[in-house]
Amino acid sequence: MSSQIIPVDPFDYVVFGGNGDLAERKLLPALYHRDHDGQIPAEARIIGASRSEISDDDYRAFAREALRQHVGAADLDESAIERFLARLHYRQIDAKADGGWDSLRALLDEADPTRIRAFYLAVGPALFADIATRISEKGLATPESRLVVEKPVGRDLESARALNAIIGEHFSEEQVFRIDHYLGKETVQNLMALRFANALYEPVWNSAHIDHVQITVAESVGLEGRAGYYDKAGALRDMVQNHIVQLMCLVALEPPASLDSDALRDEKLKVLRALRPIDQSNVETRTVRGQYKQGASGGAAVRSYLEDLGNGGSDTETFVAIKAEIGNWRWAGVPFYLRTGKRLSERMSEIVVTFRPIPHNIFAGSAGNVIQNQLVMRLQPDEGVKQWLMIKDPGPGGMRLRHVPLDMSFAASFGVRNPDAYERLLMDVIRGNQTLFMRRDEVEAAWEWVDPILRGWEEKGMKPQGYTAGTWGPSSGVALIERDGRTWHEPD
């Protein structure tokens, strides 16, 4: 159970794509957990909406199975399940036509008109503009409404601006919540606490003391039923433009005046605008593209990307590595090495801050090598923080140095279930707290940096390099960091 229950006002949560994969795996389980922990008021309702012609009871049966599949057995309580299922309703909606909208409005209008209405677009990006427009034109939007938009927002700068403009015609910026679930992870929250609640780190959080930063988001899975979307997006659009760039911003931002949403997002925007360009002139030395081939994962043989896709002619990248630089006073000369990929050696996301070597070694060679200090923040699968230090190896055998971690696993340290990121973010929408959501200018600034990379790949004819599934990507991804005399951090 959560250690702190913060009450929220009554609300209606309308989930477009309510019987889709995201709702099944993440949204319904997250809302159940919040209900189980007493955070959802008795009057709140959850309304699924999609094209499927099903009844309320059918939807409740779907939700019950989703909970059985995606909620741990220890958290499944029959009375809590029944209470949660009683909140559920369903409406058949045609996102591109008029069908079903009047029925949805009638259901919403049964509640107090001042009640919070949250509209979650758990659908393909192609439907965002249509649904946002109809919510407004059909009279569903109220001053207390919020619109939640899943990534990616656009596929380039032009389309992102166009989508933001359409949404902005119907909802104010304060009502729009562009969600990136990575920002809701406990370790990402702890990055803020480590930097700004301790006197230890912030004085050395700069180029005088930090050698380089690595951010890795690795997946062991392949397409997992997302072939249609993924082949049009690729790893750069799917993971770098939103997740990894946002993590880089949180590592690199200047101390905000407060944790007010705009104060924090103003500082992230400064980082985005300070990123040094990667374009046709340097894209070949600063980036690597890869695509997985046949190999082994989880102890079993797996197919290549092209076999998974069923298409022998795709140049979509499933791996990206980038050497990024931030052109400001704090980070001048400190490279940020970014990498992400599918069918890599293991599922793992982490931020590694490597500090500069000691200026002078007083120890004899027999003591062993002095290894640079590292701060490792693990986002998944086991969230926690490790500070790697050099100490003397215990015993009477003289001075021998040893590299050891001060290790804090959140699950072990606090003895509570670690809430999923969606649990925090879904409730922040209801509270109107936008701190962990992307502002319009942030989204567009990120595309301003990513678009020249995409154009550079095209202009230079950079095809993805093959890598064996179950490895850490193409050899050129290793070379990207090792030619600078550094190496990727090896997971424990």
C-alpha positions in Angstrom: 0.0 0.0 0.0 1.2 3.5 -0.7 2.7 5.3 2.2 0.8 8.5 1.5 -2.7 8.8 0.2 -3.4 12.2 -1.4 -7.2 12.6 -2.0 -8.5 13.9 -5.3 -11.8 15.4 -6.4 -14.5 13.3 -8.1 -13.8 12.7 -11.8 -14.8 10.9 -14.9 -11.9 9.2 -16.8 -12.7 8.6 -20.4 -10.2 6.3 -22.1 -10.4 6.3 -25.9 -9.0 3.0 -27.0 -10.4 1.6 -23.8 -10.1 -2.0 -24.8 -6.7 -1.7 -26.5 -3.3 -2.9 -25.5 -2.3 0.2 -23.4 -5.6 0.2 -21.5 -5.3 -3.5 -20.8 -1.7 -3.6 -19.7 -1.2 -0.3 -18.0 -4.2 2.1 -17.6 -6.8 -0.2 -16.1 -4.3 -1.9 -13.7 -2.9 1.5 -12.7 -6.4 2.9 -11.9 -7.2 -0.3 -10.0 -4.1 0.1 -7.8 -5.1 3.7 -7.0 -8.6 2.5 -6.2 -7.3 -0.4 -4.1 -5.2 2.1 -2.1 -8.1 4.4 -1.4 -7.1 7.2 -3.7 -10.1 7.3 -6.0 -13.3 8.8 -4.6 -16.5 6.8 -4.5 -18.3 8.9 -7.1 -15.5 8.6 -9.8 -16.3 6.7 -13.0 -14.0 5.2 -15.7 -15.5 5.1 -19.2 -14.0 3.0 -22.0 -14.6 4.2 -25.5 -13.7 2.5 -28.8 -15.2 1.3 -32.1 -16.0 -2.2 -30.7 -19.7 -3.0 -30.2 -19.7 -4.3 -26.6 -21.8 -3.8 -23.5 -20.9 -2.4 -20.1 -20.8 -6.0 -18.8 -18.5 -7.1 -21.6 -16.2 -4.3 -20.8 -16.1 -5.2 -17.1 -15.3 -8.8 -18.1 -12.4 -7.5 -20.2 -11.2 -5.3 -17.3 -11.4 -8.3 -14.9 -9.2 -10.3 -17.2 -6.8 -7.4 -17.6 -6.4 -7.2 -13.8 -5.9 -11.0 -13.5 -3.1 -10.8 -16.1 -1.3 -7.6 -15.2 -1.8 -7.1 -11.4 0.3 -9.1 -8.9 -1.7 -11.8 -7.1 -0.9 -10.2 -3.7 -2.8 -7.0 -4.8 -5.8 -8.8 -6.1 -8.6 -8.4 -3.6 -12.1 -9.5 -4.7 -13.9 -6.8 -2.9 -11.6 -4.2 -4.4 -12.0 -5.7 -7.8 -15.8 -5.6 -7.6 -15.7 -2.0 -6.4 -13.4 -1.1 -9.3 -15.5 -2.9 -11.9 -18.6 -1.1 -10.7 -17.1 2.2 -11.7 -16.7 1.0 -15.3 -18.9 2.0 -18.3 -18.4 1.6 -22.0 -19.5 3.6 -25.1 -19.0 2.7 -28.7 -17.4 5.7 -30.5 -16.5 6.5 -34.0 -13.5 8.8 -33.8 -13.9 10.0 -37.4 -17.7 10.4 -37.5 -20.7 11.2 -35.3 -21.5 7.7 -34.1 -21.7 7.4 -30.3 -20.8 10.9 -29.2 -24.3 11.9 -28.1 -24.5 8.7 -25.9 -21.1 9.5 -24.3 -22.2 13.1 -23.7 -25.4 11.9 -22.1 -23.5 9.6 -19.7 -21.1 12.4 -18.7 -23.9 14.9 -18.2 -25.4 12.6 -15.6 -22.7 13.9 -13.2 -22.2 17.3 -11.7 -21.1 19.6 -14.6 -18.3 20.9 -12.5 -16.8 17.4 -12.1 -13.3 16.9 -13.6 -13.4 15.2 -17.0 -10.1 13.5 -18.2 -10.0 12.3 -21.8 -7.1 9.9 -22.3 -6.2 9.3 -26.0 -4.8 5.7 -25.8 -5.2 5.4 -29.6 -2.9 5.8 -32.6 -1.5 9.3 -33.2 -3.5 9.6 -36.4 -6.7 9.9 -34.4 -5.5 12.5 -31.9 -6.7 15.5 -33.9 -10.0 13.9 -34.8 -10.9 13.0 -31.2 -9.7 16.3 -29.7 -11.9 18.2 -32.2 -15.0 16.1 -31.6 -14.7 16.3 -27.8 -14.9 20.0 -28.2 -17.5 20.2 -31.0 -19.8 17.7 -29.4 -19.9 19.7 -26.1 -18.0 17.2 -24.0 -15.3 19.6 -22.9 -15.8 21.8 -19.9 -13.5 24.3 -18.1 -12.5 21.4 -15.8 -11.6 19.0 -18.6 -8.1 17.6 -19.3 -6.8 16.0 -22.5 -4.1 13.4 -22.2 -2.0 12.8 -25.3 0.2 9.7 -25.6 3.6 9.9 -27.4 4.7 10.4 -30.1 3.3 13.9 -30.7 3.9 14.0 -34.4 6.5 12.3 -36.5 8.6 15.4 -37.2 8.6 19.1 -36.4 6.0 20.1 -39.0 3.5 17.4 -38.0 4.0 18.1 -34.3 3.3 21.8 -34.8 0.2 21.0 -36.9 -1.1 18.6 -34.2 -0.4 21.1 -31.4 -2.2 23.8 -33.3 -5.3 21.7 -33.8 -5.4 20.7 -30.1 -4.7 24.3 -29.1 -7.9 25.4 -31.0 -10.0 23.3 -28.6 -8.0 23.1 -25.3 -5.9 25.6 -23.5 -2.2 24.6 -22.8 -3.1 24.2 -19.1 -5.6 21.5 -20.1 -3.3 19.4 -22.3 -1.2 16.7 -20.7 1.4 15.2 -23.1 2.4 12.1 -21.2 5.8 10.3 -21.1 5.5 7.5 -18.7 9.3 7.5 -18.1 9.0 10.8 -16.2 6.7 9.1 -13.7 9.2 6.4 -12.7 10.4 6.5 -9.1 14.1 6.7 -10.1 13.5 9.7 -12.3 11.7 11.4 -9.4 14.7 10.5 -7.2 17.1 12.2 -9.6 15.5 15.5 -8.6 15.8 14.6 -4.9 19.4 13.5 -5.2 20.4 16.7 -7.0 18.5 19.2 -5.1 17.8 17.8 -1.6 21.5 16.9 -0.9 24.5 19.1 -0.5 26.7 16.3 -1.9 25.9 16.3 -5.6 24.9 19.7 -6.9 28.3 21.3 -6.3 30.0 18.7 -8.4 27.2 18.4 -11.0 29.2 20.1 -13.8 32.0 19.7 -16.4 34.7 20.3 -13.8 33.8 17.0 -12.0 31.8 14.9 -14.4 33.5 13.1 -17.3 30.5 11.9 -19.2 26.9 10.7 -18.9 25.4 7.5 -20.4 21.6 6.9 -20.9 20.6 3.5 -22.0 17.0 2.2 -22.7 17.3 -1.4 -23.8 14.5 -3.8 -24.7 14.9 -7.5 -25.1 11.7 -7.9 -27.0 11.0 -7.4 -30.7 8.0 -5.9 -32.4 5.4 -7.4 -30.0 2.4 -6.7 -32.2 3.5 -3.1 -33.0 4.8 -3.7 -36.5 2.5 -1.2 -38.2 3.4 1.6 -36.0 7.1 0.8 -35.3 8.2 0.4 -38.9 6.9 4.0 -39.6 8.6 5.4 -36.5 11.9 3.6 -35.8 14.0 3.8 -32.6 14.9 7.5 -33.0 11.3 8.7 -33.1 9.9 6.0 -30.8 12.4 6.3 -28.0 15.0 9.0 -28.4 12.8 12.0 -29.3 10.7 11.7 -26.2 11.9 9.3 -23.5 15.7 9.6 -23.7 15.7 13.3 -24.5 13.5 14.0 -21.5 15.9 11.9 -19.3 18.8 13.9 -20.6 17.0 17.2 -19.8 16.5 16.1 -16.2 20.1 15.2 -15.8 21.3 18.4 -17.3 18.9 21.1 -16.3 19.9 24.1 -14.1 18.3 24.2 -10.6 14.8 25.5 -11.0 13.5 28.1 -8.6 10.8 25.6 -7.4 9.2 22.4 -8.6 6.4 24.4 -10.1 5.5 22.8 -13.4 6.6 25.8 -15.5 9.7 26.5 -13.5 10.9 22.9 -14.2 9.9 22.9 -17.8 11.5 26.2 -18.5 14.8 24.7 -17.4 14.3 21.6 -19.6 13.6 23.8 -22.6 16.9 25.6 -22.0 18.7 22.3 -22.3 16.9 21.4 -25.5 17.8 24.7 -27.0 21.5 24.3 -26.0 21.9 20.9 -27.7 24.6 21.1 -30.3 23.2 20.3 -33.8 23.7 16.8 -35.4 23.2 17.1 -39.1 24.7 16.1 -42.4 28.0 17.5 -41.4 28.6 15.2 -38.4 25.8 12.6 -38.4 28.1 9.8 -39.5 30.5 10.3 -36.5 27.9 11.2 -33.9 25.2 8.5 -34.5 24.8 4.8 -35.2 21.8 3.1 -36.7 21.2 -0.7 -36.4 18.6 -3.4 -37.2 18.5 -6.7 -35.4 19.1 -10.0 -37.2 18.4 -13.5 -36.2 19.8 -14.5 -32.8 18.8 -15.7 -29.3 16.8 -14.0 -26.6 15.5 -15.5 -23.3 17.2 -18.8 -24.1 15.3 -19.3 -27.4 16.0 -18.5 -31.1 14.4 -15.4 -32.4 13.7 -14.1 -35.8 15.2 -11.0 -37.5 13.4 -7.7 -37.7 12.5 -8.2 -41.3 11.1 -11.7 -40.5 9.1 -10.2 -37.6 7.9 -7.5 -40.0 7.1 -9.9 -42.8 8.7 -7.4 -45.2 12.1 -7.9 -46.8 12.8 -4.3 -47.7 12.6 -2.1 -44.5 15.4 0.3 -43.6 13.8 1.2 -40.2 16.3 1.3 -37.4 15.7 -0.8 -34.2 18.9 0.5 -32.5 20.3 4.0 -32.2 23.4 5.3 -30.4 24.2 9.1 -30.3 27.0 11.2 -28.9 25.2 14.4 -27.8 26.7 17.6 -26.4 25.1 20.5 -24.6 26.6 23.8 -25.4 26.4 25.7 -22.2 28.7 26.7 -19.3 27.8 23.7 -17.0 28.2 21.0 -19.6 30.8 22.2 -22.0 33.0 19.3 -23.1 30.9 16.6 -21.3 29.5 14.1 -23.9 26.1 12.5 -23.3 26.1 9.0 -24.8 22.6 7.8 -25.6 21.5 4.4 -26.8 18.4 2.4 -27.2 17.3 -0.7 -29.1 15.1 -3.7 -29.5 16.3 -7.4 -29.1 19.2 -6.3 -27.0 20.9 -8.5 -24.4 18.5 -7.6 -21.6 15.7 -5.3 -20.6 17.3 -2.4 -18.8 17.0 1.3 -18.5 19.6 3.4 -16.6 21.4 6.7 -16.3 25.1 6.5 -15.5 27.0 9.6 -14.4 30.8 9.0 -14.5 32.9 11.4 -12.6 36.4 12.5 -13.6 39.5 10.5 -12.5 41.3 11.6 -9.4 43.9 14.2 -10.2 46.8 12.3 -8.5 47.2 8.7 -7.5 49.1 8.2 -4.2 48.7 4.4 -4.2 51.3 1.8 -5.3 50.6 -0.3 -8.3 50.0 -3.3 -6.0 46.9 -1.6 -4.6 45.1 -2.0 -7.9 43.5 0.4 -10.3 41.6 3.5 -9.1 38.3 3.3 -11.0 36.3 6.4 -11.6 33.3 7.0 -9.3 29.9 6.4 -10.9 26.4 7.2 -9.9 24.0 4.6 -11.5 20.3 5.3 -11.5 18.4 2.2 -12.6 14.9 2.9 -14.0 13.9 -0.7 -14.8 13.5 -3.5 -14.1 14.6 -3.1 -10.5 14.5 0.6 -9.7 17.3 1.9 -7.4 20.4 4.0 -7.1 24.0 2.9 -6.7 27.0 5.2 -5.9 30.2 3.3 -6.9 33.2 4.2 -4.7 36.8 3.0 -4.1 37.5 1.6 -0.6 40.2 -0.5 1.0 39.6 -4.3 0.7 39.1 -5.5 4.3 41.8 -7.6 5.8 45.5 -7.5 7.0 47.0 -8.0 3.5 48.0 -4.4 3.0 46.5 -1.7 0.9 44.4 -3.2 -1.8 41.6 -1.1 -3.4 38.2 -2.4 -4.2 35.3 -0.9 -6.3 32.0 -1.3 -4.4 28.5 0.2 -4.6 26.5 2.0 -2.0 23.3 0.3 -3.1 19.7 1.4 -2.5 17.0 -0.8 -4.0 13.7 1.0 -3.6 11.7 -2.3 -3.0 14.2 -3.5 -0.4 14.7 -0.2 1.3 11.1 0.9 1.7 9.4 -2.5 1.9 6.4 -1.4 -0.2 5.2 -2.1 -3.7 6.8 0.4 -6.1 3.9 2.1 -7.9 3.9 2.0 -11.7 4.6 5.3 -13.4 1.1 5.4 -14.9 -0.4 5.4 -11.4 1.4 8.6 -10.5 0.7 10.3 -13.9 -3.0 9.4 -14.1 -3.6 11.0 -10.7 -1.5 14.0 -11.6 -3.8 14.6 -14.5 -6.8 14.8 -12.1 -4.9 17.1 -9.8 -4.0 19.3 -12.7 -0.3 19.0 -11.9 1.7 19.3 -15.1 5.2 19.0 -13.7 5.9 15.6 -15.2 4.2 16.3 -18.6 5.7 17.9 -21.7 4.8 21.4 -22.7 4.2 22.3 -26.3 7.4 24.2 -26.8 9.4 21.3 -25.3 7.9 18.8 -27.8 8.7 21.1 -30.7 12.2 21.9 -29.4 13.0 18.2 -29.2 11.9 17.7 -32.8 14.1 20.7 -33.9 17.1 18.7 -32.7 15.9 15.3 -34.0 14.8 16.3 -37.5 18.3 17.2 -38.8 19.5 13.7 -37.6 16.7 12.1 -39.7 17.6 14.3 -42.7 21.3 13.6 -42.2 20.7 9.9 -42.4 18.8 10.3 -45.6 21.2 12.6 -47.2 24.2 10.5 -46.3 22.4 7.2 -47.2 23.1 5.8 -43.8 21.4 2.4 -43.7 21.0 0.4 -40.5 23.9 -1.9 -39.6 22.9 -5.4 -38.7 23.4 -6.8 -35.2 22.7 -10.2 -33.8 19.6 -10.4 -31.6 20.5 -10.9 -27.9 23.7 -8.7 -28.1 24.2 -5.0 -27.2 23.8 -3.8 -30.8 26.2 -3.3 -33.7 29.9 -3.0 -33.2 29.9 0.6 -34.4 27.7 1.4 -31.3 30.6 0.2 -29.1 33.1 2.1 -31.3 31.1 5.3 -30.8 32.1 5.5 -27.2 35.4 3.5 -27.2 37.1 5.8 -29.7 36.8 8.5 -26.9 38.6 6.2 -24.5 35.4 5.3 -22.6 33.2 2.2 -22.5 29.5 1.5 -22.0 28.5 0.6 -18.5 28.0 -3.1 -18.1 24.9 -4.1 -16.1 25.5 -6.0 -12.9 
